[in-house]
Amino acid sequence: MTLINFSRLKHEPMIGYWSNEEVMKESINILKKGDVIGFQFGPVFGLGIDAQSAKARRKLEGIKKETKILSALMPAYQLHTLIKMSDIDSRLRAFVENPSTMMTMFGSLTFLGIPVDFKTAKKFNVPDSLLSKRKNTYFLHGLMPNGHSLMTKFVRQLHVCGIEYFGVTSMNEKGKKEITNEREAREFVKKEQLKILAIDDLYNMGEGSYPIIDFTNGKIIRAAGFIHQDILHALVKFKLDTSDMKPGHYNPIAHPLEILNPDTPSNKVRSAILNLLYKQTESKI
């Protein structure tokens, strides 16, 4: 006897975990058709498209109610051919020169402000919406190294299907708060008549956000949010500049490494974890 899923017949979105092969396969099929997917990655819910699809960009503009729609890029296979090494801070160059090190060390901790060569970026058809300019330097918008087994698998499968640039943005309309809980994400996906919501079953830590590290000068340019600054200092082995960092807050309750919060009484334990991070960094660079 064949069971019929009547909720799908009523045009309800498919909702499931990234680890479900059917969910990942359906997400890829939707993207190939120039449509938008809803998904969770880390502490926030987002919208994703094939960034080179004009049809997908138009649809996303309608959902977001704005034209500057993409806020980040998942790593593409040509990424390291785009990087402008001469603009990278010498203290951070080792991370960029070794892609696997960058993915392993930063993983899904932070967005990276990576400078790129504009002519090379255009040669590889990187959409203008994924590039920004500060002074005379072009950057990829909030590059996020995956460091996440399911997302790494997803990006690899997209590449096989011919989707080189998976562009993402927060799940919200312009001027409204980004969505960080599943209930609101389900409501949003249903309202916008999206076909799927893929939930991240490897990373479910409550509310928060990601910091951004500018690789040209070693500055944190957005508040630490989900990841305490001490973790990032330990990873790069020097104290990052926070003088221009936008205000925000760290959410220790949601993070498994909450012991790194400076307010934690157990400084001995905190120091031990930081020392371990330093040693791990030294062994990988």
Secondary structure, DSSP 8 states (H G I E B T S, - for coil): -----HHHHTT--EEEETTSHHHHHHHHHHHHTT--EEEEETTEEEEEEETT-HHHHHHHHHHHTSS----EE---TTHHHHB-GGGS-TTTHHHHH-HHHHHHHHTTS-EEE-EE-HHHHHHTT--GGGEEEETTEEEETTB-----HHHHHHHHHHHHTT---EEEEESS-TTS----SHHHHHHHHHHTT-SEEEE-TT----S----EEETTTTEEEE--TTS-HHHHHHHHTS--B-TT-------TTT-TTGGGSTT-S-HHHHHHHHHHHHHHHHHH-
